């Protein structure tokens, strides 16, 4: 089993890469090590409409999704494991998004 530092180092090599997660296209944009989270940015052809502080439609912008890196017990989450497998190309059907270059 890899240590936390090894997993984070491995994940850092994939910053900026695009992949599939939960049936959608995303790009890994940030690793928040102090919070134990990573940030994915949607790569939808037409980004969703973002609301202003009053709930009114304001503009279109990519959606951001934060995923936990580790469980309370310190183990990698299922999301992290699947994402790393997809980014590493070790899962045939969930490899890096074929619609984008690596």
N, C-alpha and C positions, 0 to 999 in steps of 0.2 A: 504494500500500500504506500502511496506517495504521501509525503508530508504536506502540510498546508503551504509552506513556502514553495515546494516543488509544483504543486497544483497552480498556485498563483503565477509562478514564473511561466509555466506552460500556457496558461490563459493569456498572459501578456503578449505572447508571440502571435496571438490571433486578433489583437486590437485592430479595428478597421475592416476586418473580414466580414463577409456577408454569409448568412446561413438561413436555414429554415428552422422555425421553432413554432410549435402549436399550429402548424399549417400555414404560417405566414412568413414572409421574407423580412429579415431583420439584419442589422449591422451591429456588431459589438463596438460600443463607443467609449465605455468607461468601466474601470474596475475600482470600486470603492472599498479598499481593503479595511479601513477602520470601521466601516459599517457592515462589512461582510456581505456586500451586494455587488452585482454587476448591472450595467445599464445597456439595454438593447434599444436601437432606434428603428422604427418601422421603415420599410422600403416600399410601401404601397405606391402604385403608380399615381394615385390621387390621394394625397394625405387627408385625414379627417379634418373637419372644421373645428377650430379651437374657440373656446368661449372666453370672453373677457371676464373681469372680476364680478360682473353683474349677471353673468350667464347668457349674455347676448353673443351671437355669432360674430367673430371678429376676423379670423383669417384661417388659412390652411397651414398646417405644420405637421411634421412627422410626429407620431406617437412615440413615447418613451416608456419602456417597461423595465422595472427593477426586479431582479431575481435574487433570492438569497443564495449565498455560496455554500454555507454550511448549516447543518442541523444544530440543535441545542447541544447535542452530544459531540459536536466537532467533526462529524462525518460530512463528506460532500453530499449536497442535496441531489435528488434524482434529476432535477433540471440541469444542474451543473454537469453531472456525469453525461447526460444525453447531449448537451451542448458541446462539450469537449469532444465527444465521439463524432459528432457531426462536423465540427471544425477540423478535427484530425483526419476526417475521411475514413474512419474505421467502421462506420455503419453504412452499408451499401445504399439503402433507400433514404437515409437522412444525411448524406454527405453534403459538403458545401453546396450551396444553391447553384445549380447548373445554369441558371439564368444570368449569373454574374461571373466575371472573372475572379480568380482567387486573390 
